[in-house]
């Protein structure tokens, strides 16, 4: 079930184990992870997984200072720092 969702979304395969553990509250059975063809999830599991993605997106996570760029301007997909002479736009 969760392997199907993870493969469909392009996430790392280990995410399926964590989703299954969170949903059922215990380690998943090995038969689910040894099966080469994952089974499609039920509507209930699809909705639960979607709610987890929404909750993650809305979570109040701290901002890391390295994520902020101070004193620079965006040019295309590059950041130009006016204090650095090597950052010259083309």
Rosetta blueprint (number, residue, H / E / L):
1 X L
2 X H
3 X H
4 X H
5 X H
6 X H
7 X H
8 X H
9 X H
10 X L
11 X L
12 X L
13 X L
14 X H
15 X H
16 X H
17 X H
18 X H
19 X H
20 X H
21 X H
22 X H
23 X H
24 X H
25 X L
26 X L
27 X L
28 X L
29 X L
30 X H
31 X H
32 X H
33 X H
34 X H
35 X L
36 X L
37 X L
38 X L
39 X L
40 X L
41 X L
42 X L
43 X H
44 X H
45 X H
46 X H
47 X H
48 X H
49 X H
50 X H
51 X H
52 X H
53 X H
54 X H
55 X H
56 X H
57 X H
58 X H
59 X L
60 X L
61 X L
62 X L
63 X L
64 X L
65 X H
66 X H
67 X H
68 X L
69 X L
70 X L
71 X L
72 X E
73 X E
74 X E
75 X E
76 X L
77 X L
78 X E
79 X E
80 X E
81 X E
82 X L
83 X L
84 X L
85 X L
86 X L
87 X L
88 X L
89 X L
90 X L
